[in-house]
Amino acid sequence: MKISKNVLPSIYRCKICGAYLERPIHCGAPCDLLLDGQRRLMLSKLLSALLRHIPHEIGISLDKDGWVSIKELVTAIKQRWKNKELYNWLTEEHVIAVAMLDPKGRFEIKDDYIRAKYGHSIHVNISLPEDNEVQILYHGTQLRNLKSILSEGIKPMKRVKVHLTKSIEEAMENALRKGRAPVILVIDANELRQHGHKVFKAGKNVYVTDYVPPLCIKRVITPQVK
């Protein structure tokens, strides 16, 4: 299994058509560098935290559907974030580019507003499309949690929904973020539905549900970490 090193490519802007890209040539011409990979990763993590969990830390309020003005968000980060000096370069365009090119589809932009599509620990009303096609899903966790999960199922814990993925590589990445004893749970999505737990598509590979009963967990994979 190939494990990502969690490094994001730089973002470029095409001088001809204005598109945001992860390559330096487009429309037959060199592009402008908009964000290097390090700043992109830093901003992506901050946006995830603010739009999912801690908008109050920069004095902004999300509306009931999770939206906030991009202009208000940028101003608040530059004026009130605890490490605001690290973001003196930040513009609305940087936020838009990071959201549009997010590899997991975490963010959504509408007009001049942005929101996180999933992963919230604060209550927002995100309307997601129900999925009736995906068959197998994965959930990455740590070995220390396995006994309780096999007994009690997968619960949302601090989040509003249980997060699953159709990518075993992403499940592994999620598990490794929690420690060095990863476990991947293989979940039968059809059985989830049969027991009344709807499955919703939240991102490119991300699906959410309210709860995963133990009987829907069909296999446990315990990868070896070097």
trRosetta pair geometry for C-beta under 8 A, 3 or more apart (Angstrom, degrees):
i j d omega theta_ij theta_ji phi_ij phi_ji
1 168 6.9 -99 -129 121 125 111
1 169 6.5 179 -173 -97 97 74
1 172 6.0 149 148 -58 140 165
1 223 6.1 -62 36 -121 141 140
2 169 6.3 -9 74 -119 76 125
3 169 7.2 -175 -104 -154 42 86
3 172 5.9 -106 -107 125 92 129
3 173 6.8 151 -155 -78 78 75
3 176 7.0 69 -156 -24 129 160
4 7 7.8 -155 172 23 87 65
4 169 6.8 89 -21 163 98 110
4 173 5.5 -2 44 -91 109 128
6 41 7.5 90 154 -137 83 134
6 173 7.1 141 -71 -152 96 117
7 37 6.1 27 177 166 83 138
7 41 7.3 -64 -141 -65 41 142
8 37 4.9 173 84 -153 68 86
8 40 4.9 -119 101 102 134 121
8 41 4.8 168 19 -67 118 89
8 44 7.0 114 -36 0 163 150
8 103 7.5 -152 -118 -16 99 123
9 22 4.4 74 93 -164 135 108
9 37 5.7 -73 -157 -93 13 109
9 40 7.8 -9 85 58 37 160
10 22 7.2 136 74 -147 49 63
10 33 6.2 -29 164 -144 135 97
10 34 7.8 148 167 54 87 66
10 35 6.3 -178 -159 94 70 56
10 36 4.9 -38 -109 -133 107 41
10 37 5.0 -76 -62 -44 63 73
10 40 6.8 174 -125 -16 39 136
11 20 5.8 -8 -172 -171 109 101
11 21 7.2 138 -159 71 60 36
11 22 6.5 -44 -104 -92 54 61
11 33 7.9 105 83 -164 50 56
11 34 4.8 -53 104 67 94 110
11 35 4.4 24 42 48 107 97
11 40 5.7 133 -12 -92 107 132
11 97 5.1 117 161 154 153 127
11 98 7.2 -109 -38 -76 158 59
11 101 6.1 169 -110 40 116 159
12 20 7.3 151 79 -157 44 51
12 21 4.9 -32 67 69 94 89
12 22 7.2 145 18 -109 90 11
12 23 6.7 -80 33 80 135 30
12 24 5.4 164 -76 -106 160 49
12 26 7.4 163 108 -4 123 120
12 31 3.7 80 162 113 124 137
12 32 6.4 150 -162 75 77 42
12 33 5.8 -49 -105 -102 78 42
12 34 6.0 154 -125 4 20 91
13 18 6.5 -16 -176 -155 98 46
13 19 7.4 169 -151 83 55 36
13 20 5.9 -28 -98 -99 70 62
13 21 7.5 152 -95 21 21 82
13 31 5.9 164 72 -175 33 104
13 32 4.9 -19 59 62 92 99
13 34 4.8 87 -22 -53 100 121
13 97 7.4 -82 -74 -101 98 137
14 17 4.9 5 102 50 137 79
14 18 6.0 -52 70 1 88 11
14 19 4.6 29 13 45 126 79
14 20 7.9 -120 0 -62 83 20
14 21 6.3 69 -44 -6 94 125
14 26 4.1 -76 -102 86 115 131
14 27 5.5 96 -169 6 126 117
14 29 7.6 102 -161 71 80 97
14 31 5.1 -59 -92 -110 44 105
15 27 7.6 -133 62 64 69 128
15 29 5.7 -79 53 110 114 131
15 30 7.4 37 -1 87 127 58
15 31 6.3 -170 -16 -124 80 47
15 32 6.1 106 -67 -21 89 95
16 26 7.0 -147 37 109 108 86
16 27 3.6 -119 52 106 146 160
16 28 7.7 48 -28 49 158 77
16 29 5.8 123 -34 36 115 129
17 26 7.1 -92 34 134 109 117
17 27 5.5 160 -9 -57 102 140
19 26 6.4 -121 63 159 115 159
20 34 7.0 -50 -129 23 94 158
20 96 7.8 -175 -42 116 151 87
20 97 4.4 180 -129 -133 149 92
20 100 5.6 106 57 82 140 132
20 101 5.7 -117 123 -42 119 120
21 26 5.5 167 -19 -53 164 142
21 31 6.2 -134 53 -87 122 170
21 101 8.0 154 -121 -98 11 137
22 101 6.5 146 -52 -163 101 138
23 26 6.8 122 86 -55 96 93
23 31 7.6 108 103 12 55 139
24 30 6.2 -14 157 -149 92 75
24 31 5.3 -148 -161 41 46 98
24 33 7.5 -17 -115 -75 99 82
25 28 7.6 1 177 -136 97 12
25 29 7.1 173 -151 84 70 23
25 30 6.1 -45 -99 -100 69 44
25 31 6.6 -146 -82 -10 16 93
26 29 7.1 -33 73 58 50 67
26 31 5.4 44 20 -63 102 116
33 36 6.9 20 177 -66 122 71
34 93 7.1 -113 -156 131 125 112
34 94 6.9 176 160 -101 103 70
34 97 5.7 -143 123 -134 151 178
35 39 5.0 -127 -164 88 90 111
35 40 4.5 113 131 -67 124 89
35 43 7.2 -70 -150 19 146 140
35 94 5.9 109 -70 -136 126 94
35 97 6.5 165 2 97 126 136
35 98 7.1 -1 36 -67 171 94
36 39 5.3 84 57 17 76 101
36 40 6.9 -140 96 -9 35 94
37 40 5.5 -57 -144 37 31 116
37 41 6.3 30 160 -19 66 105
38 41 6.0 -55 -150 35 28 108
38 42 6.4 27 153 -17 63 109
39 42 5.5 -55 -145 39 34 114
39 43 6.1 30 158 -16 68 108
39 89 7.5 -44 -145 78 146 137
39 94 7.9 -67 141 -154 116 130
40 43 6.1 -59 -146 40 26 105
40 44 6.1 29 156 -22 64 109
40 98 6.0 174 -150 -106 79 101
41 44 5.7 -54 -144 35 29 114
41 45 6.5 28 159 -17 64 105
42 45 6.2 -58 -153 35 27 108
42 46 6.5 22 153 -15 62 109
42 86 7.2 -111 165 151 144 126
43 46 5.6 -57 -147 39 34 111
43 47 6.2 35 156 -20 68 105
43 87 7.6 115 -97 -115 91 108
43 90 7.2 151 -110 -112 122 109
43 94 6.3 -109 -141 151 168 113
43 95 7.3 -134 173 -93 127 59
43 98 5.3 -123 107 -79 120 163
44 47 5.9 -54 -146 36 28 110
44 48 6.4 31 154 -20 62 106
44 98 5.4 -155 -77 -173 80 122
44 102 6.6 143 -132 -113 116 97
44 106 7.8 104 -167 46 96 145
45 48 5.7 -54 -150 34 31 114
45 49 6.5 29 154 -18 64 106
46 49 5.8 -56 -149 37 33 110
46 50 6.1 22 159 -12 68 110
46 77 7.1 80 150 -130 137 128
46 81 7.4 11 -157 -137 131 149
46 87 7.8 -106 84 -77 177 138
47 50 6.0 -60 -140 42 28 104
47 51 5.7 6 170 -1 67 118
47 95 6.8 141 -94 -138 132 89
47 98 6.6 157 -5 112 153 135
47 99 7.3 -134 171 -74 162 87
47 106 7.9 123 107 108 110 128
47 107 6.7 -17 143 -78 134 135
47 114 7.8 -57 -158 139 120 141
47 116 7.6 154 145 -73 85 99
48 51 6.6 -68 -134 47 18 95
48 52 5.7 -7 174 3 60 125
48 106 6.1 -37 -98 166 98 153
48 116 6.6 95 -132 -106 53 133
48 119 6.9 -31 -163 109 96 152
49 52 6.5 -73 -132 48 15 96
49 53 5.5 -55 -163 48 56 112
49 54 5.6 -14 158 34 88 109
50 53 7.6 -56 -83 54 9 69
50 54 6.0 -65 -108 75 45 75
50 55 5.5 81 -179 -93 73 59
50 57 7.2 -114 -111 55 82 104
50 58 6.4 -7 -129 14 123 126
50 60 7.5 44 180 51 112 125
50 73 7.2 122 126 -149 144 105
50 77 7.6 -68 -69 -83 164 101
51 55 6.9 59 -98 -72 31 101
51 62 7.2 103 -146 -85 63 133
51 66 7.1 67 -179 -180 91 98
51 68 7.2 -139 -111 20 89 122
51 107 7.3 63 80 -109 167 96
51 114 7.0 -79 -103 123 143 98
51 115 6.1 159 -168 -158 122 43
51 116 3.9 142 120 -25 116 105
52 116 4.8 -41 -66 62 83 170
52 119 4.7 -40 -126 109 141 97
52 120 4.9 -145 -152 -100 70 52
52 121 6.4 68 150 9 85 77
52 122 7.3 154 161 22 39 91
53 120 7.3 178 -65 -149 55 52
53 121 4.9 33 -110 36 85 114
53 122 6.5 151 -127 -16 29 98
54 57 4.4 13 158 -3 109 120
55 58 6.8 -73 -170 46 48 87
55 60 4.8 -88 179 80 102 88
55 61 6.5 124 123 -105 133 23
55 62 5.5 179 -30 -26 168 94
55 68 7.0 176 -133 -61 136 152
55 122 7.4 -76 13 23 103 165
56 59 7.0 37 -165 -83 43 28
56 60 7.7 -128 -84 53 26 50
56 61 7.8 39 -85 -86 69 65
57 80 7.9 163 136 131 57 103
57 81 7.4 55 125 -121 100 62
57 82 7.3 -49 170 -24 114 102
58 73 7.9 71 100 -148 144 56
58 76 4.0 100 148 152 115 111
58 77 6.0 -19 -136 -78 156 47
58 79 8.0 108 -165 70 96 76
58 80 4.5 131 -150 90 69 112
58 81 5.3 -15 -95 -71 115 70
59 76 5.9 -156 62 -141 86 117
59 80 5.4 -44 13 145 113 173
60 68 5.6 55 160 -146 131 143
60 72 6.0 126 -121 139 121 110
60 73 6.4 18 -87 -96 171 62
60 76 5.0 -76 -45 -58 113 173
61 68 7.6 163 88 -104 37 108
62 66 5.1 -12 174 -144 134 35
62 67 6.5 133 -162 56 82 29
62 68 5.2 -76 -105 -52 67 102
62 115 7.0 95 -148 -119 120 99
62 122 7.4 127 38 102 132 136
62 124 6.1 -40 120 -97 137 127
63 66 7.1 -43 66 28 67 18
63 67 5.0 -10 37 56 110 86
63 68 7.3 172 -3 -73 78 55
64 124 6.7 149 170 -146 36 66
64 125 5.3 12 148 15 87 115
65 115 6.9 -71 125 -89 77 167
65 124 6.3 70 -177 179 16 98
65 125 5.2 -54 -99 71 59 88
65 126 6.9 112 -166 -85 67 50
65 127 7.8 -30 -139 -2 106 90
66 115 3.9 92 120 -156 100 130
66 116 6.4 -103 177 51 131 68
66 120 7.0 -109 -108 -75 125 143
66 124 3.7 74 -66 175 93 153
66 125 7.3 -151 -18 50 91 48
66 126 5.7 13 -6 -72 144 95
67 110 7.2 -59 -116 51 129 112
67 113 4.4 18 -170 168 113 133
67 114 7.1 139 -146 69 67 25
67 115 4.7 -69 -87 -55 52 117
68 72 6.0 -112 168 78 94 118
68 73 5.4 103 116 -61 120 106
68 113 6.5 153 73 -153 24 86
68 114 6.5 -32 63 63 75 74
68 115 7.0 124 11 -84 71 72
69 72 3.9 80 72 8 106 108
69 73 6.6 -171 91 -11 55 83
69 112 6.1 10 -146 123 78 99
69 113 5.8 -57 -95 -100 40 75
70 73 5.6 -54 -147 36 32 115
70 74 6.3 31 157 -18 66 105
70 92 5.0 87 134 -143 117 100
70 95 5.4 171 -154 92 106 142
70 96 6.8 23 -144 -60 156 87
70 109 7.6 20 -62 -132 129 104
70 112 5.6 -117 24 175 104 69
70 113 6.6 -160 -25 -111 81 20
70 114 5.2 83 -81 -11 88 111
71 74 6.1 -55 -147 36 28 107
71 75 6.3 26 156 -16 63 109
71 92 6.0 -20 -84 -86 62 129
71 112 6.6 -1 -11 167 100 120
72 75 5.9 -58 -146 39 29 111
72 76 6.1 28 157 -20 65 111
73 76 5.9 -60 -148 37 26 110
73 77 6.4 27 156 -20 64 105
73 95 6.6 112 96 -123 127 162
73 114 6.7 -48 -2 49 159 120
74 77 5.9 -54 -149 33 30 111
74 78 6.4 19 158 -11 65 111
74 90 5.7 -168 -150 132 93 110
74 91 6.7 19 -151 -167 148 21
74 92 5.3 -95 -28 -74 154 66
74 95 6.1 -118 -71 -23 103 138
75 78 6.1 -65 -149 43 28 105
75 79 6.0 3 162 -1 66 119
76 79 6.1 -70 -136 49 25 97
76 80 5.3 -40 -171 37 67 115
76 81 7.3 92 133 -40 69 83
77 80 7.4 -67 -99 54 10 71
77 81 4.7 11 -155 -25 56 129
77 84 6.7 155 153 -120 54 84
77 87 5.3 -66 143 118 110 160
77 90 6.1 -45 97 90 130 166
78 81 7.4 25 -43 17 14 105
78 84 5.7 98 -164 -164 28 107
78 87 5.7 -125 -91 107 66 104
78 88 6.7 99 -140 -109 99 44
78 90 5.9 -152 -69 58 104 116
79 84 6.5 -145 41 -137 3 153
80 84 6.8 119 48 -71 15 134
81 84 4.5 136 63 -75 82 77
81 87 6.5 42 55 25 143 139
83 86 4.7 7 145 9 104 120
83 87 7.4 96 109 -7 78 97
84 87 5.8 -74 -158 47 48 101
84 88 7.5 80 148 -62 73 72
85 88 6.2 -8 -157 -33 43 109
87 90 4.3 2 177 -21 93 127
89 94 7.7 95 121 -54 86 156
90 94 5.6 -111 -147 54 63 146
90 95 7.5 55 -174 -43 101 92
91 94 5.2 112 55 -2 69 97
91 95 7.7 -133 101 1 46 85
92 95 5.7 -56 -157 36 41 112
92 96 6.3 40 149 -20 71 107
93 96 5.6 -54 -146 38 35 113
93 97 6.1 33 157 -19 68 107
94 97 6.0 -56 -145 37 28 109
94 98 6.3 25 158 -16 64 109
95 98 6.0 -58 -147 38 28 109
95 99 6.3 26 156 -17 64 110
95 114 6.5 -103 154 -39 118 163
96 99 5.9 -60 -149 39 27 110
96 100 6.1 22 158 -18 65 111
96 109 6.3 61 -131 -106 78 159
96 114 7.9 -137 -91 -76 58 125
97 100 5.9 -57 -142 37 28 108
97 101 6.2 -2 168 7 64 114
98 101 6.6 -75 -141 51 22 91
98 102 6.5 50 156 -65 62 87
98 107 7.6 58 112 23 80 154
99 102 6.0 -26 -152 -21 29 114
99 106 7.9 -109 -135 77 65 81
99 107 3.7 -93 -140 101 92 141
99 108 7.5 -109 -179 3 119 7
99 109 5.3 107 118 -44 144 111
99 114 5.8 -118 -90 -135 158 123
100 109 6.9 -35 -68 9 82 136
102 105 6.0 156 94 -73 104 16
102 106 4.9 -101 160 28 153 88
102 107 5.4 118 -6 21 151 97
103 204 7.2 -83 155 26 49 150
104 170 7.4 122 -108 -132 115 138
104 203 4.9 15 156 161 76 146
104 204 5.7 -136 -155 30 35 105
104 205 6.8 -73 -138 37 78 90
104 206 6.2 58 178 -26 102 121
105 117 6.6 -27 139 34 84 150
105 202 7.8 155 103 124 110 59
105 203 3.7 158 75 -158 101 79
105 204 4.2 143 -7 -29 122 81
105 206 7.1 -153 67 25 103 110
106 116 5.9 -33 161 -143 87 84
106 117 6.2 -172 179 30 32 94
106 118 7.2 -107 -140 48 62 79
106 119 6.9 -12 -146 6 100 140
106 203 6.1 0 -74 -107 44 133
107 114 6.0 -10 -172 -169 115 103
107 115 7.1 158 -153 84 68 36
107 116 6.0 -52 -99 -105 65 49
107 117 6.6 -171 -108 -15 10 91
108 114 7.1 154 81 -154 48 55
108 115 5.5 -15 59 62 95 83
108 116 7.8 102 16 -161 82 7
108 117 5.1 97 -24 -70 109 98
109 113 7.1 158 -154 84 56 48
109 114 5.3 -22 -100 -99 74 77
110 113 5.4 -18 68 64 79 98
115 124 7.6 -177 -163 162 126 157
115 126 7.5 -177 138 -101 133 105
116 119 5.9 -78 158 56 132 104
116 120 6.5 149 88 -65 123 87
117 126 6.4 128 -166 -161 47 139
117 128 7.4 99 175 -95 94 106
117 202 5.6 151 128 -179 105 79
117 203 6.1 141 81 -75 132 79
118 126 6.8 -170 -83 114 56 163
118 128 7.3 42 -76 -80 105 142
118 161 7.1 -64 -156 54 100 129
118 163 6.9 126 149 -107 124 107
118 202 3.6 37 -50 -179 148 137
118 203 6.1 -107 27 -33 128 98
118 206 6.0 -169 64 126 154 136
118 208 5.7 -167 -144 -42 130 137
119 159 6.5 -71 -161 -135 40 129
119 163 6.8 31 -92 -80 71 141
119 202 8.0 138 -27 155 74 144
120 123 7.4 130 134 -94 131 14
120 124 5.5 -136 -123 25 172 107
120 126 7.3 159 -2 -13 133 131
120 159 6.7 118 81 -154 40 81
120 160 5.2 13 81 -1 91 123
121 158 5.0 -11 -126 146 122 88
121 159 5.3 -77 -86 -102 71 52
121 160 6.9 -172 -113 -29 25 77
123 160 6.7 125 -105 -97 57 126
124 160 7.9 -111 38 -39 68 161
128 200 4.0 84 103 169 124 127
128 201 6.4 -169 171 67 107 49
128 202 5.5 -33 -130 -91 147 67
128 208 6.9 78 61 45 168 115
129 200 6.6 144 79 -155 38 80
129 201 5.4 -14 73 46 95 102
130 198 5.6 -58 -131 -176 112 117
130 199 7.0 98 -163 76 69 53
130 200 5.6 -57 -102 -98 47 73
130 201 7.9 93 171 5 8 80
131 134 5.5 19 146 9 133 103
131 189 7.9 -43 107 178 110 140
131 199 4.9 -64 65 109 96 98
131 200 6.2 138 3 -133 90 18
131 201 4.6 98 -54 -39 123 95
131 207 6.3 -77 34 -125 147 118
132 193 7.1 83 -125 -110 75 157
132 199 7.6 145 -80 59 39 105
134 137 6.3 61 140 -62 126 96
134 166 5.6 -110 -144 -87 129 127
134 189 5.1 45 104 34 85 176
134 199 6.7 -121 57 135 112 148
134 201 7.8 137 -17 -82 130 98
134 207 6.3 -125 54 -66 161 155
135 188 7.6 -34 170 -150 66 60
135 189 5.7 -172 -169 42 15 111
135 190 6.3 -5 -138 -28 67 103
136 166 7.1 103 89 -137 68 78
136 186 6.4 -22 -164 -167 106 91
136 187 7.1 136 -162 71 55 54
136 188 7.0 -31 -105 -105 63 44
136 189 6.5 -128 -68 -5 13 101
137 164 4.0 33 164 160 132 131
137 165 6.6 137 -163 66 84 25
137 166 5.8 -62 -110 -84 67 61
137 186 7.9 144 79 -160 41 46
137 187 4.6 -31 71 67 88 109
137 189 5.2 92 -11 -65 107 105
137 199 7.6 -167 -38 -138 149 135
137 207 5.8 -90 -117 54 138 133
138 164 6.6 142 64 -168 35 82
138 165 5.5 -38 64 70 89 79
138 166 7.2 120 13 -125 90 16
138 167 7.1 -98 41 78 127 33
138 168 5.2 132 -50 -101 167 60
138 170 7.7 135 77 72 121 82
138 171 3.7 -75 126 -58 121 154
138 184 5.5 -14 -166 -173 114 103
138 185 6.7 145 -158 74 57 54
138 186 6.2 -23 -102 -101 76 53
138 187 6.8 -179 -85 15 23 91
139 154 5.8 -44 171 -109 173 159
139 162 7.5 -30 -110 172 136 105
139 163 7.5 130 -122 93 92 59
139 164 5.3 -57 -72 -111 89 77
139 165 7.6 138 -85 21 43 76
139 171 6.2 129 147 -137 1 114
139 174 7.9 -78 -169 92 46 142
139 184 7.2 150 73 -158 42 55
139 185 4.5 -15 58 56 96 108
139 187 6.3 55 -9 -25 105 127
139 212 7.1 -141 -30 18 154 167
140 165 7.8 -3 -8 28 98 121
140 170 7.7 -140 -15 121 131 54
140 171 3.9 158 -46 176 98 65
140 172 5.9 -170 -105 -71 135 16
140 173 7.1 -179 5 59 173 43
140 174 3.8 138 60 77 129 98
140 175 3.2 -115 178 -42 106 88
140 176 7.6 -43 172 -3 139 60
140 178 7.7 164 130 16 95 120
140 182 6.3 -27 -162 -158 100 104
140 183 7.4 146 -156 79 52 49
140 184 5.5 -24 -98 -102 69 74
140 185 7.8 -161 -73 17 22 77
141 145 4.8 -89 160 68 127 135
141 146 7.1 155 97 -71 121 66
141 149 6.6 129 67 -47 168 157
141 175 5.8 -30 25 -113 13 91
141 178 6.8 -31 -155 61 44 157
141 182 7.7 134 80 -154 31 58
141 183 5.4 -28 73 67 78 97
141 185 6.7 21 14 -13 110 111
142 145 5.3 90 64 5 75 102
142 146 7.9 -114 105 -32 44 82
142 175 6.5 151 -67 -162 56 83
142 178 5.0 -122 -42 113 114 118
142 179 4.6 44 -111 46 134 127
142 181 5.4 71 -162 77 85 88
142 182 6.7 -61 -105 -104 54 36
142 183 6.4 88 -176 14 9 98
143 146 5.5 -28 -158 -12 44 120
143 181 4.0 -67 11 141 115 119
143 182 7.6 38 -34 69 83 8
143 183 5.2 129 -78 -39 57 118
143 222 7.0 54 -92 -128 107 112
144 179 7.5 23 11 57 117 168
144 181 6.8 92 -20 77 82 135
145 148 6.0 -69 -167 49 58 104
145 149 5.5 55 142 -27 88 113
145 183 7.5 -153 61 45 90 132
146 149 5.7 -63 -145 39 29 110
146 150 6.1 23 164 -15 68 109
146 183 5.4 -97 -77 171 114 179
146 220 6.8 65 -144 -142 123 143
147 150 6.2 -60 -148 38 25 105
147 151 6.4 14 155 -10 61 114
148 151 5.7 -65 -148 44 32 109
148 152 5.5 -17 171 21 73 116
149 152 6.7 -73 -120 57 22 78
149 153 6.7 -29 -166 153 59 8
149 154 5.8 23 -146 -76 105 69
149 185 7.0 -108 141 -74 144 150
149 214 7.4 143 146 -101 56 86
149 217 7.3 97 142 -63 102 165
150 214 5.6 78 -171 -137 41 114
150 217 6.8 -114 -109 76 68 149
150 220 7.8 -35 -77 -63 119 136
151 214 6.6 -40 -166 -80 2 145
152 155 6.9 -28 130 -29 110 113
152 214 7.1 111 57 -52 12 110
153 211 6.1 47 133 173 137 93
153 212 5.3 -178 -174 91 96 59
153 213 4.7 -59 -100 -127 135 27
153 214 5.0 -105 -72 -41 72 65
153 216 7.8 51 -130 37 104 102
153 217 7.7 -176 -124 -20 62 117
154 162 5.1 96 123 -141 107 137
154 185 7.2 -178 -58 76 131 161
154 187 8.0 -57 10 -87 142 138
154 211 7.0 163 82 -164 64 51
154 212 3.8 18 43 48 106 114
154 217 7.6 122 -22 -66 106 119
155 162 6.9 -138 169 -79 12 108
155 211 6.2 -4 -110 -123 57 89
156 159 4.9 -121 -180 79 90 74
156 160 6.1 -78 -169 120 147 13
156 161 5.5 -114 -110 -168 118 4
156 162 5.3 -106 -81 -56 64 62
156 210 7.3 -51 -44 -164 117 47
156 211 7.4 -72 -27 -81 84 67
159 162 7.7 135 83 -83 117 27
159 163 6.8 -7 100 -23 163 106
161 200 7.8 -63 -154 48 159 119
161 202 8.0 169 82 -65 149 146
161 208 3.8 42 134 -177 144 121
161 209 6.5 137 -171 61 103 20
161 210 6.4 -72 -129 -94 78 40
162 208 6.4 147 73 -157 51 66
162 209 5.3 -26 60 67 106 74
162 210 6.8 43 8 125 99 10
162 211 6.2 124 -19 -98 134 24
162 212 5.6 -158 144 -15 167 98
163 174 7.9 -159 107 -138 120 155
163 202 7.7 -73 -126 45 87 152
163 206 6.3 -28 -161 -160 97 105
163 207 7.8 136 -160 77 50 44
163 208 5.8 -28 -100 -100 55 83
164 187 6.3 -75 -134 47 139 146
164 199 7.9 -52 53 -139 136 105
164 206 7.3 135 77 -159 46 55
164 207 4.8 -32 74 71 98 92
164 208 7.0 166 22 -90 81 30
164 209 6.8 15 0 9 124 101
164 212 7.5 111 -66 -64 126 137
165 168 8.0 176 101 -66 105 22
165 170 4.5 -112 161 89 163 123
165 171 5.3 -161 58 -59 117 82
165 174 7.3 162 -3 -12 137 140
165 205 4.9 38 -159 133 93 101
165 206 5.6 -34 -98 -99 80 55
165 207 6.9 164 -93 20 26 80
166 205 5.1 -128 47 -161 83 84
166 207 6.8 72 -36 -12 90 117
167 170 3.9 68 86 10 115 108
167 171 6.7 180 96 -12 61 81
167 205 4.4 -1 -10 -176 112 154
168 171 5.4 -49 -149 34 39 117
168 172 6.5 44 150 -22 65 101
168 184 6.3 52 -153 -171 87 155
168 221 7.8 13 -154 52 119 161
169 172 5.6 -52 -153 33 33 113
169 173 6.6 35 149 -19 64 102
170 173 5.4 -47 -147 34 38 114
170 174 6.3 41 152 -20 66 103
170 205 5.7 142 8 99 158 142
170 206 7.9 -111 140 -73 154 79
171 174 5.7 -53 -150 36 32 113
171 175 6.4 33 151 -20 64 105
171 184 4.9 86 127 -130 128 107
172 175 5.7 -53 -148 35 32 112
172 176 6.3 28 156 -17 65 108
172 182 6.1 59 -146 168 66 156
172 184 6.2 -34 -74 -71 70 126
172 223 6.4 19 -123 11 115 157
173 176 5.9 -59 -147 38 29 108
173 177 6.7 37 153 -28 62 101
174 177 5.9 -50 -156 22 32 114
174 178 7.4 20 151 -11 60 106
175 178 6.1 -70 -166 36 37 106
175 179 7.8 -60 165 54 67 72
175 182 3.5 90 130 -139 131 101
175 183 6.4 -176 -138 44 138 42
175 184 6.4 -93 -37 -71 148 73
176 179 7.6 -117 -149 68 33 33
176 180 7.3 38 -140 -102 73 45
176 182 5.5 -31 -65 -69 67 129
176 225 7.3 144 -108 -110 106 137
178 182 7.9 117 58 -100 95 74
179 182 7.5 173 82 -64 75 60
180 225 5.8 -148 -171 89 78 155
181 225 7.6 -123 -94 16 31 132
182 222 7.6 154 95 -149 62 52
182 223 5.7 -9 84 51 114 103
182 225 6.4 107 15 -50 105 124
183 220 6.2 -20 -171 -168 107 99
183 221 7.1 147 -166 77 54 53
183 222 5.6 -21 -111 -100 76 73
184 220 7.4 145 77 -163 50 49
184 221 4.2 -16 63 62 102 107
184 222 7.9 -165 24 -72 73 29
184 223 6.8 49 -4 -16 113 104
185 217 5.1 -48 -171 -139 114 112
185 219 7.6 153 -160 83 46 51
185 220 6.0 -20 -105 -107 64 69
185 221 7.8 -153 -67 24 20 77
186 217 7.1 107 69 -164 52 62
186 218 5.2 -67 101 66 98 89
186 219 4.0 8 41 55 128 94
186 220 7.4 -135 13 -66 86 25
186 221 6.7 79 -34 -17 103 103
187 192 6.8 38 162 -48 110 121
187 212 5.9 -59 -129 -148 138 136
187 216 5.5 29 -156 138 87 96
187 217 5.8 -38 -97 -101 74 56
187 218 6.8 145 -117 9 20 89
188 191 4.0 47 103 15 117 115
188 192 6.8 174 97 -18 63 80
188 216 5.4 -133 53 -161 84 71
188 218 5.1 84 -35 -36 102 127
189 192 5.3 -44 -153 27 40 119
189 193 6.7 39 151 -17 66 101
189 199 5.5 15 -160 -64 106 163
189 207 7.6 -9 -115 123 128 164
190 193 5.7 -54 -155 35 35 110
190 194 6.3 37 149 -21 67 106
191 194 5.3 -49 -143 35 38 116
191 195 6.4 24 159 -9 67 107
191 215 7.0 -125 159 119 135 88
191 216 4.7 179 100 -116 114 84
192 195 6.3 -74 -156 44 26 98
192 197 4.5 -78 179 77 85 111
192 199 5.9 82 100 -55 136 108
192 209 6.0 -62 -180 -127 138 168
192 212 6.5 -47 -106 -119 113 75
192 213 7.9 166 -113 25 65 87
192 216 5.1 69 -70 -140 74 150
193 196 7.8 83 -178 -43 32 10
193 197 6.8 -99 -82 67 29 62
193 198 6.8 53 -115 -109 76 40
193 199 6.3 -64 -67 -3 95 104
195 213 6.0 -70 125 13 163 138
195 215 7.6 128 -62 74 154 115
195 216 6.9 -115 22 -60 140 118
197 209 4.9 57 162 -180 105 126
197 210 5.9 -136 -141 46 91 89
197 211 5.9 -118 -115 63 131 70
197 212 7.1 153 145 -92 167 45
197 213 7.4 -169 -23 -9 143 93
197 216 7.7 -65 45 -52 142 163
198 209 6.5 178 84 -128 47 87
198 210 7.5 56 46 -5 77 100
199 207 5.4 3 -176 177 98 125
199 208 7.7 150 -157 74 54 35
199 209 5.3 -37 -100 -74 60 110
200 207 6.5 154 77 -161 43 71
200 208 5.2 -24 63 61 99 84
200 209 7.0 157 15 -77 78 55
201 206 7.6 110 -166 86 55 57
201 207 5.7 -40 -102 -103 48 80
202 206 4.6 -60 72 109 100 103
202 207 6.3 155 10 -114 91 21
202 208 4.9 59 -37 -11 134 108
203 206 3.5 40 40 33 104 115
209 212 6.5 94 80 -63 128 79
212 216 5.4 -119 -169 74 82 128
212 217 6.7 84 148 -55 116 91
213 216 5.2 97 63 -1 76 103
214 217 5.8 -54 -161 24 45 112
217 220 7.3 34 161 -64 114 83
